[in-house]
C-alpha cells in the first residue's frame, strides 16, 4: 500500500492528524526533500527507510515503491503542501496503476492557505473578489497558452502565483498587461508557516524591487489583488437584516 501524504505548508505541526499517523506507521518514506520540512521525519519509526526524491527520477521513485511492495512494506510518498498542486502525483499514480499497486491520498494544507494566514487575508471578499486563481509563470516548464498570466489577470480576481519568484520583473509586466494597475496591492510570502517565514507587502509594480531588496529568490508565493487593501462590503451571512436557513432577519 502507498499513501500520498500532503506534508502541509511548512510547520511540522500543520500536517493532518491522519498524515502524522501514516508517517508513524510507514516502513518506507519517500519525501520531497527540496521543499518538505525535515522535522516531519521525526514522526517516523526507527526502522523506517527514508529516501529523498529531490535526487531521484520518477523511475527510481516507482522502483523504490515496487521493491517495498514486494517486501510487504507500506510506503508514504510525502509531498509538500497538498499533493494536488504542482505535486506531479498523477504520473506516479498512473505508474502504480500499471503495476497494480494500491494507493490512497491524504490531503494537506497548501502553502496558499499558509500565505493567507501569514497575511491575515481572506481571498474571497464580497464585492472585491469571489475567485482565487492559482497559477505560475511559464519558465523551463511551459504553461498552456490560454493560461498565460496576462489572460488570467484580466479577470481581476485574487491571484496566488507559485514557482515564479525568480521571474518577478516579467511577472509584473504580464500582470499589468492583463489589467492590474501598477498600484494594485501585492505581497511576497517567503516560506509561509515555516519558523523563518517572512511577509513583504508591496504593489504589483514593485514586486521585483521588493524581492531584490530583501534577497528573496525562491520558496515564496506571490499574492495579488484588491483583497489585500482592506476595503470590502460586509458579508450577508451574519447580517441581522438577512434571512438564512437558520435564522430570520431582524425587522
C-alpha positions, 0 to 999 in steps of 0.5 A, a space after each residue: 500500500 502507498 499513501 500520498 501524504 500532503 506534508 502541509 505548508 511548512 510547520 511540522 505541526 500543520 500536517 493532518 492528524 491522519 498524515 502524522 499517523 501514516 508517517 508513524 506507521 510507514 516502513 518506507 518514506 519517500 519525501 520531497 526533500 527540496 521543499 518538505 520540512 525535515 522535522 516531519 521525519 521525526 514522526 517516523 519509526 526507527 526502522 523506517 527507510 527514508 529516501 529523498 526524491 529531490 535526487 531521484 527520477 520518477 523511475 527510481 521513485 516507482 522502483 523504490 515503491 515496487 521493491 517495498 511492495 514486494 517486501 510487504 512494506 507500506 510506503 508514504 510518498 510525502 509531498 509538500 503542501 497538498 499533493 494536488 498542486 504542482 505535486 506531479 502525483 498523477 504520473 506516479 499514480 498512473 505508474 502504480 496503476 500499471 503495476 497494480 499497486 494500491 494507493 490512497 491520498 491524504 490531503 494537506 494544507 497548501 502553502 496558499 492557505 499558509 500565505 493567507 494566514 501569514 497575511 491575515 487575508 481572506 481571498 474571497 471578499 464580497 464585492 472585491 473578489 469571489 475567485 482565487 486563481 492559482 497559477 505560475 509563470 511559464 519558465 523551463 516548464 511551459 504553461 498552456 497558452 490560454 493560461 498565460 498570466 496576462 489572460 488570467 489577470 484580466 479577470 481581476 480576481 485574487 491571484 496566488 502565483 507559485 514557482 515564479 519568484 525568480 521571474 518577478 520583473 516579467 511577472 509584473 509586466 504580464 500582470 499589468 498587461 492583463 489589467 492590474 494597475 501598477 498600484 494594485 496591492 501585492 505581497 511576497 510570502 517567503 516560506 509561509 508557516 515555516 519558523 523563518 517565514 517572512 511577509 513583504 507587502 508591496 504593489 504589483 509594480 514593485 514586486 521585483 524591487 521588493 524581492 531584490 531588496 530583501 534577497 528573496 529568490 525562491 520558496 515564496 508565493 506571490 499574492 495579488 489583488 484588491 483583497 489585500 487593501 482592506 476595503 470590502 462590503 460586509 458579508 450577508 451571512 451574519 447580517 441581522 437584516 438577512 434571512 438564512 436557513 437558520 435564522 430570520 432577519 431582524 425587522 
